[in-house]
Amino acid sequence: MEDGPGSTLSTGQLPMALPLLYGANYSVYVRIARIVFAEKEVAYEQEQVDIFSDSESNSRYRMIHPFGKIPALDHDGFLLFETSAITRYIDEGFSGPCLQPTDAKRRARMNQIIGIADNYLYQELVWGIYVEGVEKPARGEARDHGRFSKALSLAPRYLEVMDAFAAQAPWMAGADISLADLHLVPIFAYFLKAEQGQQILQQRPALSAWWDRVSSRPSVKSTDQVS
Ligand SMILES: N[C@@H](CCC(=O)N[C@@H](CS)C(=O)NCC(=O)O)C(=O)O
């Protein structure tokens, strides 16, 4: 078992509880945290929270995440929400490979890519293309054609930009894998379930090679199940 941040276990001290991650496996953001735990090889527990259901337990969960999103983390009573804060806490608070560059420029690149993922890619590639293009038709629901075509028109430009980053180094922020790569994985995993996503990626060789590298990581394979 992994000791917690700052803990020096000595006689008479209770061991810290395992970090508890709240959230459902289908969630892009929950999966980012799961991948980071796996990369660090940190043991944790997970309580499935289906944020889209109206269950009683969800109203209790709102005490932990006041904005009703997943994930959230409880580490020995220390409550945290916002995935970027959670993944940095896991990286900095536990042993295992460091997932953030120390060089200022590379760290800025990592932060930039996480910002791009949160502010552009997640909405268009997941909600615009995957949800409208794959999930809604599979559920027999009507597609929002405007939403879908807007996302399809933006995606090639988004991938062109990501391809340029991927062409600079094996990983998004340099020679070593970082939180930037791990943050992108669940977004790309949904996007590539759409045939259009596959086609757009095929036109970007550096990004395709990056996807082959990152998607073969054990941390990515072991968090593949979404239900
Ligand atoms: N800024 C949040 C975003 C989390 C987020 O949007 N999670 C989605 C699931 S992937 C969610 O909870 N959606 C529920 C909703 O929007 O009502 C973070 O970084 O943790």
The ligand as a Tripos MOL2 file, in Angstrom:
@<TRIPOS>MOLECULE
LIG
   20    19     1     0     0
SMALL
NO_CHARGES

@<TRIPOS>ATOM
      1 N1        -13.8920   20.6070  -14.8170 N.3       1 LIG1
      2 C1        -14.2930   19.2880  -14.3670 C.3       1 LIG1
      3 C2        -15.0840   18.6250  -15.4700 C.3       1 LIG1
      4 C3        -15.6500   17.2830  -15.0550 C.3       1 LIG1
      5 C4        -16.8040   16.8760  -15.9520 C.2       1 LIG1
      6 O1        -17.2900   17.6340  -16.8050 O.2       1 LIG1
      7 N2        -17.2540   15.6410  -15.7420 N.am      1 LIG1
      8 C5        -18.4160   15.1740  -16.4800 C.3       1 LIG1
      9 C6        -18.3000   13.6820  -16.7670 C.3       1 LIG1
     10 S1        -16.9800   13.3260  -17.8580 S.3       1 LIG1
     11 C7        -19.6480   15.4000  -15.6350 C.2       1 LIG1
     12 O2        -19.5910   15.2680  -14.4380 O.2       1 LIG1
     13 N3        -20.7670   15.7290  -16.2680 N.am      1 LIG1
     14 C8        -22.0100   15.8740  -15.5780 C.3       1 LIG1
     15 C9        -22.7480   17.1070  -15.9990 C.2       1 LIG1
     16 O3        -22.1890   17.9140  -16.7650 O.co2     1 LIG1
     17 O4        -23.8810   17.2680  -15.5420 O.co2     1 LIG1
     18 C10       -13.0770   18.4730  -13.9800 C.2       1 LIG1
     19 O5        -11.9880   18.7720  -14.4730 O.co2     1 LIG1
     20 O6        -13.1880   17.5680  -13.1480 O.co2     1 LIG1
@<TRIPOS>BOND
     1     1     2 1
     2     2     3 1
     3     2    18 1
     4     3     4 1
     5     4     5 1
     6     5     6 2
     7     5     7 1
     8     7     8 1
     9     8     9 1
    10     8    11 1
    11     9    10 1
    12    11    12 2
    13    11    13 1
    14    13    14 1
    15    14    15 1
    16    15    16 2
    17    15    17 1
    18    18    19 2
    19    18    20 1
@<TRIPOS>SUBSTRUCTURE
     1 LIG1         1 GROUP 0 **** ****
